[in-house]
Amino acid sequence: MKRVQAVIFDMDGLMVDTEPLARLSWEKALADYDYKYDEAIFEQVVGLRREDSARVILKAAGLNISLAEILWRKESYLVEIMDQGIPLMPGLKQLVKELASRNIPWAVATSSPLAYAKDVLERIGLIEVCRAIASGEEVDHGKPEPDVYLLAAERLAIAPGKCLALEDSALGAHAAVAAGMQTAAVPNGHTVGVDFSFVDCVFDSLSDLTNALDRLLAGDPN
């Protein structure tokens, strides 16, 4: 395999533990319409773009309201929740530090909107060291299609085959693989039971991945 020249992170659930925050914001938004949020629905939308998530949720809930209305409510609650702090996934800061020490640029490829991604990175103090951001709203097709990963690689000016993608969801991992990237999965509490047999390697945490960093950068996933 080719030597890695850049790393591309998914964001929610991989860099930051925002999946529970997103779930809570959906619970609050749907409660305004007297609907109890179903955990099974949440599992279906992990990794999807916000509009695609809203469509799935509105259909499951049988609510006859617009995407704009439900997304406004959900995102208003999310901002309030994020103001209380955003938990980092274990090992994130050390991994970013190790990439910097090796002069390896990194980017973010997220299904989330660009403004939200910038806000999160600023809140956790990484906006200045993130080389590029590609968001789901900027591409024609969301994950599991490769568009957002290809856009991130383009903005880094590095060939996709020389990028290492880090993902926590099956949808995102399929997108990275379809983009032709070396792909490592780091499941979180919501995706730990997912079949990631199609990726190059799987780690229990970003800390474990950091311990294998030199091997991964050399293009050796084993």
Secondary structure by P-SEA (a helix, b strand, c coil): cccccbbbbbcccccccaaaaaaaaaaaaaaaacccccaaaaaacccccaaaaaaaaaaaacccccaaaaaaaaaaaaaaaaaaccccccaaaaaaaaaaaacbbbbbbccccaaaaaaaaaaacccccccccccccccccccccaaaaaaaaaaaccccccbbbbbccaaaaaaaaaaccbbbbbcccccccccccccccccccaaaaaaaaaaaaacccc
